Amino acid sequence: MESGHALAIVGLIVLGACSGDEPSAPAPAPSQRTSTLPPGWVAGGSSSTAYVLGLDRGNVHGGKAAGYIASVSSSPSGFASLTQSIRADAYRGRRVRWSAWVRPTKIGGGGAGLWMRVDGPGVFEGFDNMSDRPILGTSDWRQVSVVLDVPMDAIGISCGVLLAGPGDIVADDFRLDIVGPETPPTSQSSSATPSGVDSAVTTARYARLPTTGVNLDFEGLTNVALSAETIGWLKSTAIPFATVSPGGDETDLEPLEQMIGNASLVGMGEATHGTREFFLMKHRVFEFLVHQMGFTQFAIEATWPEANDVNTYVLTGRGYSAALLSRMYFWTWNTEEVFDLVRWMHDWNLTAPPEERVQFLGFDMQYPGAAMDTVQGFIARVDPGNSAFQRQRYACLGPYRNHGATAGQTDYATLPSATRAACAAGLKEVSALFTTNAAAYQAAASPALFANAQHSARVVEQWEDMTGAGSSGVLLRDRYMAENIQWLRDQAPGEKMMLWAHNYHVSNVAGAMGSYLRSAYGDGYVNVGFAFGMGSFNAIGGTGTDRTLQAFQAGLKPAGSIESAFAATSEARLLFDARLIPGGGAPAAPLAGPIPMRSIGAIYTPGDEAAYFAAQLFPDDFDLLIYLATTTPSTLLPFIP
C-alpha cells in the first residue's frame, strides 16, 4: 500500500572520511520524537530500515519542533534524508544559500550534511551534499549551509538534510536565501549532469509545489482560510447525494452519468484504506455503473493472480470459502464491505445476460508466488524440456515469493546488486521463452491460457524490478499497475472498467498510475478522489513497537484545505466536478491549488495528523471528488490462512 510520495532523490551521497575525536558538547534536552513530518517535508533516501526520522519536540533551536534523522544500528547501510522541494520560479538567474542550525551526536561513516540540487530539463544543474566537508562527531547547535547558482532554465530546487552513517542529527530553522556574488558557491558539480528523468515529468512534479519553502522550522500548517465567496461557489456547484449505501434507489447519482460521459475507465480513489463509507460508496457507484452505463469489469489494487480466484467465484460460484479475501493477502480488502460487493457481483451474474455479466480483477504485483506457479505449471505442460530451465531461473525468488509485501520486498532489496541483476536476467530469459515459442505454446494450450501464462511471467519481472529498486520502487509499482490495467483491457476490448485504489494511485500526479492511464486513454479515463471531514478509519499504526491494525480518529481540517472548504458548506455528502473550477472565475480560483488534501495509506502514526496532507491541484489531479462529512472504520474480517 502507500506511505509517502515524493520526487526521487538521485545520486546524493559520496562517502566522506571517518570521524575523529568527538568535541565536547552540552547534553541535549530529553527527546520527544514522533515519526511523522508536517506538510512540505518528505522522508527519503536509499534505505527505509537503517534510519528513523521525523519530528523532535525536545531538542529544538527555535520554536517548538525540529527535524531529526537517527541510525538504528552502529553500521547502517545507505542514507536517509529530510527533503523540501519547490519550484524555481523566484530563484532563476540568482545565487541561493540553503542553511540550517544542526546538532550532531556521535556521527560517523559518511557523515551528515545539508544538501541541495537544482533540477533542469533532463539534467541536474547544480548539486552539493557536503560530502567534501561532512558533519561528524558531536557538537552543540551550529549553522551550516550550501550555496548554488540557479540557471534561467531551472525547473525546481530540492534540498534538505541527510545522514549516511551511524549517529543522530537534529536540524532546525532552515532558510533559503538569495545571496550576492560575494558569497562563493559550494557546488560539487562543475557542469550539468543527465538526470535520466524526462523534463516533462520533472515539470509536472514540480508544478504542484510551492515557490518558497514550507514549514522550514517544522512548526506546522500556515494555510490561509478560504473566503466566503469561494465557499459559496463550492456550495452552489457541488451536488448533494442521499446515501452511501448500495442496493437502493439510484436517482441521486444520475449527475454522475453526465460527469463520466463516454469514459470507459473510471478510477475510484480513497483517502484512507480503512474507511467503511468509502467502500460502501464505491460499491454503490459500481452498481450504478453496471445498471446505468454498461460497465462489466471491476479491478482492485490487489495482486492479479489471486484476484482471479475471486473472479472464479463471481463468474461461476465455484471456489467460495471463508478464506476467499484472505488469499489476496491485504487486510485492507479483507472486509465485510468488499465481501458484500463480491457477493453482489456473484448474485448479479446469476440472472444477468452473458454480455452484462461482471468480473472481479486485480492489477497489482506485490506478491509473485501465484504468478511464478502459473508460469511453472504452463511450461511443464507445453514445454517440459525447458521446465528445469524455468525452475532454475525462478529459484532466486523462492525465499521471497509470498513472505509479505513488506518483509519479502525488504529482504530481497538488501541482496547485493550483482545477485539481483543475475536474478533479473534469469527472469527475462523465462519471459523470452513465450516470445520465441509463441505459436507452439498457443497450439499446445490455447490463446487465452498462453496470454495468462505470458502475463504471469511479466508480473514476476515487475515484482523483481519494483523490489530491487528499493525506495524508488513506489514509482515503478504505479507504472506497472497501469501496465497491468492496459493488459486487462486489451484482453476484453470494448468493455468498461471501474478501478478501486488509493487516491494517489488513481490521480493524474506525474508518476502515479492515473497519469499513465490518462496518457494512454485521454478523456476515456476519469478519476474520482475521496475526501472526508472527520471520523475514524483502520490502519496499521501506533508508536514505538506497538504497531498494530487498529482504528484511529481524524478530524483536522487545516485552514485552506479542501476538507475545510467542503466542511464549510455544511453538507453531509457531496459530488463535485473539479473540472468546473477553471470556469468558476475568481471565487473558484483558490480551489485550483496547490491546496492541502488528506492522504492516509495503510500505515498511520497518531500525534501528527497534519503530516497526512498532500498538496493537490484541481482539476489537474482529479476530475471528480466525493466528500463525506463523517466516516467510520471498515469492518474487518478475520484472516484465515
C-alpha positions, 0 to 999 in steps of 0.5 A: 500500500502507500506511505509517502510520495515524493520526487526521487532523490538521485545520486546524493551521497559520496562517502566522506572520511571517518570521524575523529575525536568527538568535541565536547558538547552540552547534553541535549534536552530529553527527546520527544520524537514522533515519526511523522513530518508536517506538510512540505517535508518528505522522508527519503533516501536509499534505505527505509530500515537503517534510519528513523526520522521525523519530528523532535519536540525536545531538542529544538533551536527555535520554536517548538519542533525540529527535524531529526534523522537517527541510525538504528544500528552502529553500521547502517547501510545507505542514507536517509534524508529530510527533503523540501522541494519547490519550484524555481520560479523566484530563484532563476538567474540568482545565487541561493544559500540553503542553511540550517542550525544542526546538532550532531551526536556521535556521527560517523561513516559518511557523515551528515550534511545539508544538501541541495540540487537544482533540477533542469530539463533532463539534467541536474544543474547544480548539486552539493551534499557536503560530502567534501566537508561532512558533519561528524562527531558531536557538537552543540547547535551550529549553522551550516549551509550550501550555496548554488547558482540557479540557471534561467532554465531551472525547473525546481530546487530540492534540498534538505538534510541527510545522514549516511552513517551511524549517529543522530542529527537534529536540524532546525530553522532552515532558510533559503536565501538569495545571496550576492556574488560575494558569497562563493558557491559550494557546488560539487558539480562543475557542469550539468549532469543527465538526470535520466528523468524526462523534463516533462515529468520533472515539470509536472512534479514540480508544478504542484509545489510551492515557490518558497519553502514550507514549514522550514522550522517544522512548526506546522500548517500556515494555510490561509482560510478560504473566503466566503465567496469561494465557499459559496461557489463550492456550495452552489456547484457541488451536488448533494447525494442521499446515501452511501449505501448500495442496493437502493434507489439510484436517482441521486447519482444520475449527475454522475452519468453526465460527469463520466460521459463516454469514459470507459475507465473510471478510477475510484480513489480513497483517502484512507484504506480503512474507511467503511463509507468509502467502500460502501460508496464505491460499491454503490457507484459500481452498481450504478455503473453496471445498471446505468452505463454498461460497465462489466469489469471491476479491478482492485489494487490487489495482486492479479493472480489471486484476484482471479480466484475471486473472479472464479467465484463471481463468474461461476460460484465455484471456489467460495470459502471463508478464506476467499479475501484472505488469499489476496493477502491485504487486510485492507480488502479483507472486509465485510464491505468488499465481501458484500460487493463480491457477493453482489457481483456473484448474485448479479451474474446469476440472472444477468445476460452473458454480455452484462455479466461482471468480473472481479480483477486485480492489477497489482504485483506485490506478491509473485508466488501465484504468478511464478506457479502459473508460469511453472505449471504452463511450461511443464505442460507445453514445454517440459524440456525447458521446465528445469530451465524455468525452475532454475531461473525462478529459484532466486525468488523462492525465499521471497515469493509470498513472505509479505509485501513488506518483509519479502520486498525488504529482504530481497532489496538488501541482496547485493546488486550483482545477485539481483541483476543475475536474478533479473536476467534469469527472469527475462530469459523465462519471459523470452521463452513465450516470445520465441515459442509463441505459436507452439505454446498457443497450439499446445494450450490455447490463446487465452491460457498462453496470454495468462501464462505470458502475463504471469511471467511479466508480473514476476519481472515487475515484482523483481524490478519494483523490489530491487529498486528499493525506495524508488520502487513506489514509482515503478509499482504505479507504472506497472499497475497501469501496465497491468490495467492496459493488459486487462483491457486489451484482453476484453476490448470494448468493455468498461472498467471501474478501478478501486485504489488509493487516491494517489494511485488513481490521480493524474500526479506525474508518476502515479498510475492515473497519469499513465492511464490518462496518457494512454486513454485521454478523456476515456479515463476519469478519476474520482478522489475521496475526501472526508471531514472527520471520523475514524478509519483502520490502519496499521499504526501506533508508536514505538513497537506497538504497531498494530491494525487498529482504528484511529480518529481524524478530524483536522481540517487545516485552514485552506484545505479542501476538507475545510472548504467542503466542511464549510458548506455544511453538507453531509455528502457531496459530488463535485466536478473539479473540472468546473473550477477553471470556469468558476472565475475568481471565487473558484480560483483558490480551489485550483491549488496547490491546496492541502488534501488528506492522504492516509495509506495503510500505515498511520502514526497518531500525534501528527495528523497534519503530516497526512496532507498532500498538496493537490491541484484541481482539476489537474489531479482529479476530475471528480471528488466525493466528500463525506462529512463523517466516516467510520472504520471498515469492518474487518474480517478475520484472516484465515490462512 
